[in-house]
Each structure stands twice: as C-alpha cells, then as structure tokens.
Amino acid sequence: MKFVIEKSDKKSSARAGVLHTDHGTIQTPIFMPVGTQGTVKGVHQSELHDVIKAQIILSNTYHLYLRPGKDIIRKAGGLHKFIHWDKPILTDSGGYQVYSLKGMRKITEDGVKFQSHIDGSRHVFTPENVIETQRIIGADIIMAFDECTPWPCEYKYAEKSMHMTHRWLLRCIDAFENSSSVYGYSQIFAPIVQGSTFPELRKISAEFSAAQNQSLNAIGGLSVGEPHEEMYKMTELVCNILPSDTPRYLMGVGLPENILESIALGIDMFDCVLPSRNARHGILYTRNGIMNMKNSKWQDDFSPIDEDSPATTSRQHSKAYLRHLFKTEELLAAQIATLHNLSFFLSLVGEARQNIIDGTFTPWKDAMLPKLSQRL
C-alpha cells in the first residue's frame, strides 16, 4: 500500500492525497460510511457505489465476531465476498464497542472480558485474537485494539489507560507481523493515539504511535462528549507529531463542520454514524444547513429536498413527500434520507479535496462553516 500527497494547502495543514490499496484507490480527504455489521443501514451496495460513491466503508470487529461469526466469514471467502463489496474496507477493532458495554465488561492487562449485548454469552478480546479476527474478516485496514477512555476522565485513569493501550499496541503489532493475509491481498495495520484531552498524554501517545512506523495512524478517544474546541486542540497537537507521509484517521468524527475544521488541521480520513443514524430520525444535512423533515413547516413545501444534492432522490422528491413518508413511518423515508446524508458527506469531502488542489481551501471552508450548522 502507498500514500501519495498530491497537494498541500498553503494557509492550513490540509492536504489532498491518494491511498492505494489492493481493492482500489482512496482519494483523501475521505469520509467512510459506517457499515457496522457488513451493511450500511438502508443502503444497497449498488447505491453505495453508484449514488453515494463511497470509496471505502467501515465495519466493526465486535459485531461481526458475534454475528455472523469468524467461521461464516471465512467460509464466504472474507467480508468483501460475503457482502459483495469490491472496494476497500476498514475494520474498527471493537475497542469502542467494548468500552460502551459498561457493566458488562472487565478490562485487565490481558484484554477485555465481556458479555454479548445479544444473548449475554461471555467472551474475551485480547490484542492477539482481535488481530486474528480482523485477518479473517479480511479488511484492507486493520485497527489496533485499544481502550477508549470516557469524557470527562481523571488524569491518572487516562494515563494508566494510555500506557496499557501502548502495551496492547506492541502485542497487536507482534500478532500482525507474525500472521499473514488469509485471502492473499495486502492489509495494513494502524495504531490509535489515546490520552483523553490532556495535551501531555496526547503528545506521549502520538510519539509512541509514530515510533512504530506503521502505514497509517489513527486518533481515538475524541468526539466522546468533549467540547469541539478541545477536540480541535488535541487533533492539532497530534497531527503535528504524527508522520506527514502517512494518512491520519480521526475516528468517530463527525458533523460536517467538525470534518472541515479537522481537514484544515491535517486529518485525511473520517467515519461517523451520525449521517446515517440521524437520517433515520429525519435529520438532513445540506450545504445550507440542517433540516428536520418531521417539522410541519415542510408539509406543503413541494420544492426538491435538496436541489444541490448529488443524490437523484433528493432532487426528484419534494420536502412535503419526504415529511409524509416520515409521518407515516414508511421505510422509504429512511432510505431517501440516508442516501441524501451520505451523498452530502462524500460530496463535502470531495469538494474540500478539490479546493485544496485549486489552492482555495481556506476561504472556501471559512465561507461554508457558518452555513453548515444553521437550522433551516
């Protein structure tokens, strides 16, 4: 795998690059739709490819480990074949999902003992078996097993957790280097920087991750409730330490304005459940602001959902019709809204990329930001 930076912005740390993988190239900055269980909810793979124009999707080790399980995925020939997706896939290690099982898990130096949220059955994740599971899933990009600390978090706990994450990282690297691809194509491994919102811890963690000389580096433990300004401070600090010649992935972020600000700080890759999850509740993101399609103000508005949307359905159907679908709880409502939101997020990072190449990113970003978060 190879990462090439094509253009850097002169007024910020934004850059436009290309990440080459065995399942295709990824133009950065990029947003990854979240297909937790091997599917982006409400979206067919053909729509991911042709409408949303996704270049890579994210799936989750924890969920796929529980259902359908490693044996089924291996028998299918890997996740790509199982879900009929021929472009790159990144798998989160499951660290965040295990973190969210508060009261149903126990974290030790060896790993995490947890109960399934499905049936209460007991399982253990270690750095070693999480790497093995991701090898079997067959993701192009494999994430380290880490502990995601909550916010707010006491300094001593964040420090202890960070050092354990570092020890787990070394075990992950050892397991990765002493195993091979199950399906014959190359996979890359990515460390995750932790340290909560403590600058000195983030610095230590970023330096430790950078020293491992991996092909991609991620920043975790942000967008967990902390103020946006804290997230930006930590992101900027870490980006100034991580290698400039590898992609930087900010995990779980986020809102359109978060993405643009983070691109300016030097982030190349994003994922977040918000565009698809909020779509199912009637929240639509546009370049002019946010719409709640359940509001009565749209009931007799027969203008297109979004004239500027790359999604055909958003140009064909009216706001009144989409509101009607939500009020009558039709499945098509969530489908149209999800196609719209994911198309918008992908077009937004695509537009950011083009502006970086054209040398107009900073004024474009500054003009876009006030509009993106306003309520329509």
Secondary structure, 3 states (H helix, E strand, C coil): CEEEEEEECCCCCCEEEEEEECCEEEEECEEECECCCCCCCCCCHHHHHHCCCCCCEEEEHHHHHHCCCHHHHHHHCCHHHHHCCCCCEEEECCHHHHHCCCCCEEECCCCEEEECCCCCCEEEECHHHHHHHHHHHCCCEEECCCCCCCCCCCHHHHHHHHHHHHHHHHHHHHHHHCCCCCCCCCCEEECEECCCCCHHHHHHHHHHHHCCCCCCEEECCCCCCCCHHHHHHHHHHHHCCCCCCCCEEECCCCCHHHHHHHHHHCCCEEECCHHHHHHCCCEEEECCEEEECCCHHHCCCCCECCCCCCCHHHHHCEHHHHHHHHHCCCHHHHHHHHHHHHHHHHHHHHHHHHHHHHCCHHHHHHHHHHHHCCEC
